[in-house]
């Protein structure tokens, strides 16, 4: 099977078969990254550009590392050092990248739907690295890969996603991807931090932390977006931590072998205690490692065409 699409914008739009293809390909990329020289010439001659309108550490670095591991040429555009600060519109930026002849555009934008528009006018492939409060598909895929790595499967797993669901593109991508592969997903948090019409996503919703994580296989904590706190969505950070913050004692409510996950960056002492974040239950750093493999898989599947085999490393 091939990934019969030009772009990867949202897991909501992808079939279970496409998601599994991405995960299976990412497994092969993990093997590449374990080689003495973790690099293959699969995308030699291809040009990839990252365009981030919001700050990023893990995602941007991960995409860049992924492209370079496949031997692609990478160009990074930061809004503070480009014509964007001179007033250049997104439309003109995309048209210029199209004119230069870039093969792939990795894009993060504060406005939901911006990558969809870019995909309509950009000749190459567009990979959504997070748009507004919409989706973050590569994060969803790396989360699925991490669960499958440690649990052996997604189907039948119970996953509790805790926190600021309303503003989280990660929660949306995770929910779409996990439910399509047969997992039970629970959203846990204050009602004011739940999306509108959340029930349409096929998840269970509860404001009770103990009920939400009872017996789950994965506890997934989200960052409380402190920049949103002034909106009065909950009384205080302290009260939120008391009601929904995860620690080692509360982790006992989950299954004995439950995994702890977080998309980063962690607000230690708020959504997650340092003790739990650094415990053997935590697979947070595995998520980061798997992010490179997943993004390699996406670039490979989108830019190499149908039935293209992963080449062996060059022997010097």
C-alpha positions as CSV (number, residue, x, y, z in Angstrom):
1,X,0.0,0.0,0.0
2,X,1.1,3.6,-0.7
3,X,0.3,6.8,1.0
4,X,-1.9,8.1,-1.8
5,X,-1.9,11.8,-0.9
6,X,0.2,14.8,-1.6
7,X,0.0,16.3,1.9
8,X,-0.4,15.3,5.6
9,X,-2.7,17.9,7.3
10,X,-4.8,15.9,9.8
11,X,-5.3,12.4,11.2
12,X,-9.0,13.0,10.9
13,X,-8.6,12.8,7.2
14,X,-6.5,9.6,7.2
15,X,-7.7,6.1,7.1
16,X,-6.6,3.4,9.6
17,X,-4.7,1.8,6.8
18,X,-2.8,5.0,6.0
19,X,-2.0,5.5,9.7
20,X,-0.7,1.9,10.0
21,X,1.4,2.4,6.9
22,X,3.0,5.5,8.5
23,X,3.7,3.5,11.7
24,X,5.1,0.5,9.9
25,X,7.4,2.8,7.8
26,X,8.5,4.6,11.0
27,X,9.5,1.2,12.5
28,X,11.9,0.8,9.5
29,X,13.2,4.3,10.1
30,X,13.9,3.5,13.7
31,X,16.2,0.7,12.4
32,X,17.9,3.3,10.2
33,X,18.6,5.5,13.2
34,X,20.2,2.6,15.0
35,X,22.8,2.1,12.3
36,X,26.4,3.2,12.9
37,X,25.8,5.9,10.3
38,X,22.2,6.8,10.7
39,X,21.7,8.2,7.2
40,X,20.4,6.9,3.9
41,X,20.3,8.7,0.4
42,X,16.5,8.2,0.0
43,X,15.8,12.0,-0.5
44,X,19.1,13.1,-2.0
45,X,18.4,16.1,-4.2
46,X,15.1,16.9,-2.5
47,X,14.6,20.3,-0.9
48,X,12.6,20.7,2.3
49,X,11.7,24.0,4.0
50,X,10.5,24.6,7.5
51,X,8.2,27.6,8.0
52,X,7.3,28.2,11.7
53,X,5.1,31.1,12.7
54,X,5.2,29.9,16.4
55,X,8.0,28.8,18.7
56,X,9.1,25.1,18.6
57,X,12.0,23.1,19.9
58,X,11.1,19.4,19.5
59,X,9.0,19.5,16.3
60,X,11.2,21.7,14.3
61,X,14.5,20.0,15.3
62,X,12.9,16.6,14.8
63,X,11.7,17.4,11.2
64,X,15.1,18.9,10.4
65,X,16.9,15.8,11.8
66,X,14.5,13.5,9.9
67,X,15.1,15.3,6.5
68,X,18.9,15.3,7.0
69,X,18.8,11.6,7.9
70,X,17.2,11.0,4.5
71,X,19.9,13.2,2.8
72,X,17.5,16.0,1.9
73,X,18.6,19.6,1.8
74,X,16.9,21.6,4.5
75,X,16.1,25.4,4.6
76,X,14.8,26.9,7.8
77,X,12.7,30.1,7.8
78,X,12.1,31.9,11.0
79,X,9.5,34.7,11.0
80,X,11.9,37.0,12.9
81,X,14.6,36.8,10.2
82,X,12.5,36.8,7.1
83,X,10.4,39.2,5.0
84,X,7.4,38.3,7.2
85,X,8.5,41.0,9.7
86,X,8.4,43.4,6.7
87,X,4.7,42.7,6.2
88,X,4.9,39.8,3.7
89,X,1.7,37.8,3.7
90,X,1.4,34.1,4.1
91,X,0.1,34.0,0.5
92,X,3.2,35.7,-0.9
93,X,5.6,33.6,1.2
94,X,4.0,30.4,-0.1
95,X,4.1,31.6,-3.7
96,X,7.8,32.5,-3.4
97,X,8.6,29.0,-1.9
98,X,6.6,27.5,-4.8
99,X,8.6,29.6,-7.3
100,X,11.9,28.5,-5.8
101,X,10.9,24.9,-6.3
102,X,10.9,23.4,-2.8
103,X,9.7,19.8,-2.7
104,X,8.2,19.9,0.8
105,X,6.9,22.6,3.2
106,X,6.8,21.8,6.9
107,X,4.5,24.5,8.4
108,X,3.3,25.6,11.8
109,X,0.9,28.5,12.0
110,X,-1.3,30.0,14.7
111,X,-4.4,30.0,12.5
112,X,-6.3,26.7,12.1
113,X,-6.6,25.8,8.4
114,X,-3.6,27.7,7.2
115,X,-1.8,24.4,6.0
116,X,-5.0,23.4,4.1
117,X,-4.8,26.7,2.2
118,X,-1.0,26.3,1.6
119,X,-1.6,22.8,0.3
120,X,-3.9,24.1,-2.4
121,X,-1.3,26.5,-3.9
122,X,2.0,24.8,-3.1
123,X,3.1,22.4,-5.7
124,X,5.1,20.1,-3.4
125,X,4.0,18.3,-0.2
126,X,2.7,20.2,2.8
127,X,3.2,18.7,6.3
128,X,1.2,20.3,9.1
129,X,3.4,20.8,12.1
130,X,0.5,22.3,14.1
131,X,-2.2,24.8,13.1
132,X,-4.1,26.8,15.7
133,X,-6.3,24.6,17.8
134,X,-6.8,22.2,14.9
135,X,-4.3,19.3,14.7
136,X,-0.7,18.2,15.0
137,X,-0.7,15.0,13.0
138,X,3.0,14.0,13.3
139,X,2.7,14.3,17.1
140,X,-0.3,12.0,17.0
141,X,1.6,9.5,14.9
142,X,4.6,9.5,17.2
143,X,2.3,9.0,20.2
144,X,0.7,6.0,18.5
145,X,4.2,4.6,17.6
146,X,5.3,4.9,21.2
147,X,2.3,3.1,22.6
148,X,2.7,0.3,20.0
149,X,6.4,0.1,20.8
150,X,5.7,-0.5,24.5
151,X,2.3,-2.2,24.4
152,X,2.6,-4.1,21.2
153,X,-0.8,-2.8,19.9
154,X,-3.2,0.1,19.9
155,X,-6.5,-1.8,19.6
156,X,-8.1,-2.3,22.9
157,X,-5.9,0.1,24.8
158,X,-7.5,2.6,27.2
159,X,-5.9,6.1,27.0
160,X,-6.7,9.0,29.3
161,X,-5.8,12.5,28.0
162,X,-5.8,15.0,30.8
163,X,-5.8,18.7,30.8
164,X,-6.4,21.6,28.5
165,X,-8.2,19.7,25.7
166,X,-9.9,22.8,24.4
167,X,-6.7,24.4,23.2
168,X,-4.8,21.2,22.3
169,X,-4.1,20.2,18.7
170,X,-2.2,17.2,20.1
171,X,-5.3,15.9,21.9
172,X,-7.4,16.2,18.7
173,X,-4.8,14.3,16.6
174,X,-4.4,11.7,19.3
175,X,-8.1,11.2,19.6
176,X,-8.7,10.8,15.9
177,X,-5.7,8.4,15.4
178,X,-6.2,6.3,18.5
179,X,-10.0,5.8,18.0
180,X,-9.4,4.8,14.4
181,X,-7.0,2.1,15.5
182,X,-9.4,0.8,18.1
183,X,-8.3,2.4,21.4
184,X,-10.7,3.8,24.0
185,X,-9.9,7.5,24.6
186,X,-11.0,9.4,27.6
187,X,-10.8,13.2,27.9
188,X,-10.3,14.3,31.5
189,X,-10.4,17.9,32.7
190,X,-12.6,20.9,33.7
191,X,-15.7,21.4,31.5
192,X,-14.4,24.8,30.6
193,X,-11.3,23.2,29.0
194,X,-13.3,20.9,26.7
195,X,-13.9,21.6,23.0
196,X,-17.4,22.4,21.7
197,X,-19.3,19.3,20.6
198,X,-16.5,17.1,22.0
199,X,-18.8,14.0,22.0
200,X,-18.6,13.9,18.1
201,X,-14.9,12.8,18.4
202,X,-15.9,9.4,19.8
203,X,-14.3,9.9,23.2
204,X,-15.5,9.6,26.8
205,X,-15.5,12.8,28.8
206,X,-15.2,13.2,32.6
207,X,-14.3,16.0,35.0
208,X,-13.2,13.5,37.6
209,X,-9.5,12.5,37.5
210,X,-9.8,9.3,39.4
211,X,-12.7,8.1,37.2
212,X,-10.9,9.2,34.1
213,X,-7.6,7.3,34.7
214,X,-9.1,4.3,36.5
215,X,-7.5,1.2,35.0
216,X,-6.1,2.9,31.8
217,X,-3.1,1.7,29.9
218,X,-1.8,5.1,29.1
219,X,-1.9,8.4,31.1
220,X,-1.3,11.3,28.7
221,X,-0.9,14.7,30.4
222,X,-1.2,17.9,28.5
223,X,0.6,21.2,29.1
224,X,-1.6,23.8,30.7
225,X,-1.2,26.8,28.4
226,X,-0.4,29.5,30.9
227,X,-1.0,32.2,28.2
228,X,-4.7,31.2,28.3
229,X,-5.0,31.3,32.1
230,X,-6.1,34.9,32.1
231,X,-9.3,33.9,30.3
232,X,-10.9,32.7,33.6
233,X,-11.3,29.1,32.3
234,X,-10.3,27.8,35.8
235,X,-9.8,29.6,39.1
236,X,-6.0,29.3,39.5
237,X,-3.0,27.2,38.5
238,X,-2.8,26.0,42.1
239,X,-6.3,24.7,42.1
240,X,-5.8,23.0,38.7
241,X,-2.7,21.2,40.0
242,X,-4.6,20.0,43.1
243,X,-7.5,18.6,41.0
244,X,-5.8,17.4,37.8
245,X,-2.1,17.3,38.4
246,X,-0.5,13.8,38.1
247,X,1.9,12.4,40.7
248,X,3.1,9.0,41.7
249,X,0.2,8.4,44.1
250,X,-2.4,9.2,41.5
251,X,-0.7,7.1,38.9
252,X,-1.6,4.1,41.0
253,X,-5.2,4.5,39.9
254,X,-4.2,3.5,36.4
255,X,-3.2,0.0,35.4
256,X,-0.1,-1.4,37.1
257,X,1.9,-1.2,33.8
258,X,0.4,2.1,32.6
259,X,2.6,4.4,30.5
260,X,3.0,8.1,31.2
261,X,3.2,10.4,28.2
262,X,3.4,14.1,27.6
263,X,3.9,16.1,24.4
264,X,6.3,18.7,26.0
265,X,7.3,21.1,27.2
266,X,6.4,20.0,30.8
267,X,5.3,22.5,33.4
268,X,6.7,20.6,36.3
269,X,4.6,20.8,39.5
270,X,1.5,21.8,37.6
271,X,0.2,19.0,35.2
272,X,3.0,16.6,36.3
273,X,5.3,16.1,39.2
274,X,9.0,15.9,38.6
275,X,9.1,12.6,40.4
276,X,6.6,11.0,38.0
277,X,8.0,12.7,34.9
278,X,11.4,11.1,35.6
279,X,10.1,7.7,36.8
280,X,10.3,4.4,34.9
281,X,6.7,4.8,34.0
282,X,7.6,7.8,31.8
283,X,8.1,7.2,28.0
284,X,8.3,11.0,27.3
285,X,11.9,10.8,25.9
286,X,10.9,7.8,23.8
287,X,8.2,10.0,22.3
288,X,10.9,12.5,21.3
289,X,13.1,9.8,19.7
290,X,10.1,8.3,17.9
291,X,9.3,11.8,16.5
292,X,12.4,11.6,14.3
293,X,11.4,8.2,12.9
294,X,7.8,9.2,12.3
295,X,8.8,12.4,10.4
296,X,11.3,10.4,8.4
297,X,8.5,8.1,7.4
298,X,6.2,11.0,6.4
299,X,8.8,12.6,4.3
300,X,9.8,9.3,2.7
301,X,6.3,8.3,1.9
302,X,5.3,11.7,0.4
303,X,8.5,12.4,-1.6
304,X,9.6,9.1,-3.0
305,X,6.5,8.0,-4.9
306,X,4.8,4.6,-4.9
307,X,6.6,1.3,-4.1
308,X,10.0,3.0,-3.5
309,X,12.2,0.8,-1.3
310,X,14.3,2.3,1.5
311,X,17.9,2.2,0.2
312,X,20.8,0.6,2.0
313,X,23.3,3.0,3.6
314,X,26.3,3.9,1.5
315,X,29.5,2.1,2.3
316,X,32.6,4.2,2.5
